[in-house]
């Protein structure tokens, strides 16, 4: 596809160029195996070039009027609107997203571009009182300088843009490293989008590479002040450690093991719909997905029958078909890992309500229940279409089970009493929780992030301003200070 081959390059200091590494990243369609593009990886030297270019460009960009900066995002939004169908087809092709998933991702991408327009004008200074006569304390909000962004494969366009766009809008420059499975939609497409929108050369750079080539060069480099990483908690722990050792701020958006909880007074049919979407959207490759579905034992039989029936009706197949609900996982390693998890969980005593077969990267949904309380599967993030049904006896046990995980990203509770739901939500140690809804949500102005192993820091709205700006105190003595010597 020319869309992919045209963008199969590094983008450094406003120039499209081939990497000089010794091997190529092959961009495959995960559904049919079609080769979309071949991209020679960037080396550590090219990462250095990208950061140096960003550092130079940021000096002018950071002093540019925010009204001028916001115009770039207004133009980018119009480009996305004009090319929506082409972008949708690219999401389907590169990451196996269904048509529904592509529409969902593009919708949120547009919302975050609209928010970037406003973010450009958000930073405000303050004047604070001083106990010293004649002194004025001014506190300025300034860009952090250069931000390094590492984005994932599951929502590559959205999760790259929701960090890149506000960081740029606030006057920073950015170097973006997309996931090697989605180098175009997570990386070079954004470079082209902002180039066409009039962003000055060097302010955004995209390096397509892998740690096998560059090691920790991307996160150790002296130029970036902030590293924003979205991905697994295992890699995130390493990123955070390296950043701390190099006195960098890290924003870590990591994995989850969210619970969707169905209390004894819930609307069962509505809860089933919410649970099926929360578990199986984008084949379950979502950090906020409802890994565990907790159901009060008084509703267990009814909920289970309806849930299994609805899951069994989901269509698995070609993501380009608008009727498809479940497309392929991103690669064969992911597909094999999910199938292995199901087999091991069943062998350890879980009851199979639905056992989906694996065909290439297509993994049909599985539903398991009666897992032993000490099952490792209950503790881990399953990045695939596997639902775990867990019965509980009363609200106290539901709280205990929901909190019994090293993660704390999202969750949901269903109940006829909204305030009961809010009380329940406040007892769960997670960054986000939803009453009478699904677990998968993201909105431009609410703080997004997790607790425990689900990450450090928040994005969106005011949280983004905190993440990508720094405060500077400048005092002015209008009179004369008295010095003791």
Secondary structure as UniProt FT lines:
FT   HELIX           2..6
FT   STRAND          10..12
FT   TURN            13..14
FT   STRAND          15..17
FT   STRAND          24..28
FT   TURN            30..32
FT   STRAND          35..40
FT   HELIX           44..61
FT   TURN            62..63
FT   HELIX           66..82
FT   HELIX           84..95
FT   HELIX           99..119
FT   TURN            120..122
FT   STRAND          126..128
FT   TURN            133..134
FT   STRAND          135..143
FT   STRAND          146..150
FT   TURN            154..155
FT   HELIX           156..169
FT   TURN            170..171
FT   STRAND          173..177
FT   TURN            180..181
FT   HELIX           184..188
FT   HELIX           189..196
FT   TURN            197..198
FT   TURN            201..202
FT   STRAND          204..206
FT   HELIX           211..214
FT   TURN            215..216
FT   HELIX           217..220
FT   STRAND          226..230
FT   HELIX           233..245
FT   TURN            246..247
FT   STRAND          249..253
FT   STRAND          259..262
FT   TURN            264..265
FT   HELIX           268..280
FT   HELIX           281..284
FT   TURN            287..288
FT   STRAND          292..296
FT   HELIX           297..299
FT   HELIX           300..312
FT   TURN            319..320
FT   TURN            322..323
FT   HELIX           332..347
FT   TURN            348..349
FT   STRAND          351..354
FT   STRAND          358..359
FT   TURN            360..361
FT   STRAND          362..363
FT   STRAND          366..369
FT   TURN            373..374
FT   HELIX           376..378
FT   STRAND          386..392
FT   HELIX           395..403
FT   STRAND          407..408
FT   STRAND          411..414
FT   HELIX           418..426
FT   STRAND          434..435
FT   TURN            444..445
FT   STRAND          451..452
FT   TURN            453..454
FT   STRAND          455..456
FT   HELIX           461..468
FT   STRAND          469..477
//
